[in-house]
Amino acid sequence: MSSTKTIGIIGGGQLGQMMAISAIYMGHKVITLDPASDCPSSRVSEVIAAPYDDVDALRQLADCCDVLTYEFENVDADGLDAVIKDGQLPQGTELLRISQNRIFEKDFLSNKAQVTVAPYKVVTSSLDLEDIDLSKNYVLKTATGGYDGHGQKVITSAKDLEEANALANSAECVLEEFVNFDLEISVIVSGNGKDVTVFPVQENIHRNNILSKTIVPARISDRLADRAKAIAVKIAEQLNLSGTLCVEMFATADDIIVNEIAPRPHNSGHYSIEACDFSQFDTHILGVLGAPLPAINLHEPAVMLNVLGQHVEAAERYVTENPSAHLHMYGKLEAKHNRKMGHVTLFSNEPDNVVEFGKGIDF
Ligand code: AMP
């Protein structure tokens, strides 16, 4: 049997593109399904240009690939179930369904994986908000469709509660207690269906709810870092994980609280391309192919800066002045405001001195 596989990737954005690059290094062939024939992955793979929920296109992809994977979690799980053959989607559609809906996700995290999440309750209408104790703060999040802070309402006052009532009457939601965290962190873990491998803990700084800077290793105690990694491994084992998963968490003074999971490589793991001996994309491909997984070593402390549409010129200038910084551009044709166009990774022991692009200009 040939060790060269044809891998079908649903989604041809930067995550799909970087997965494809890893796969190609390993000798595999990649076919991408994306609505845009000029998507970032079109630079490195064949593209079937069709909407993600086009079942005929999904079937065409499934028919010409050995293995399927996806770059984002809002894939049509029913459509996939209708076309995949046994074992063709090692990540399975169950993990997709869990991460598509915060109610399923919270239930999985707290009851099945038994990791700590912020105290929460399911909200089906504003009636469920009637008796909340306003001496505490909360975040109300829609169960589906939210991303980068959309579909969320922080509640710290009676006035916020009024707006939250409207959100609660428009969609099913989860009400979480507000966590007074010190840092936001994440851990990348990859599995091959049997074993898992885990990356160092990442510290994440967001601006306007969009990741701006990742610092590795995160500036937390060794005890908390070990705990964060153990939590990520526990979740991966509970899932019999295949491929890469990112666990986003809050670090408080003495605890780690899980916020959410993303069943794919994640923006906060991009540093691993240069800073680790295997990247999150390499282990994703190895994992979905069921190959043995390497232990991960961090070569040196690293910082990753996101390059949004409004930062492209600043980033290009930065790397001409700092040629040892690694600039990645995804090949997106239009540099829209807040669109992720690329990222820069550099090695640094002084992460506070690595200034985010656009700081002081557009935050
Ligand atoms: P999410 O969509 O769940 O990743 O939330 C977006 C951002 O909102 C997170 O990165 C946090 O900065 C903030 N956030 C979400 N949930 C909470 C919470 N329970 N307590 C405090 N901040 C939160």
Boltz pocket constraint, residues with backbone or C-beta under 6 A from the ligand:
constraints:
  - pocket:
      binder: B
      contacts: [[A, 118], [A, 139], [A, 146], [A, 147], [A, 148], [A, 149], [A, 176], [A, 177], [A, 178], [A, 179], [A, 180], [A, 184], [A, 206], [A, 209], [A, 248], [A, 259], [A, 260]]
      max_distance: 6.0
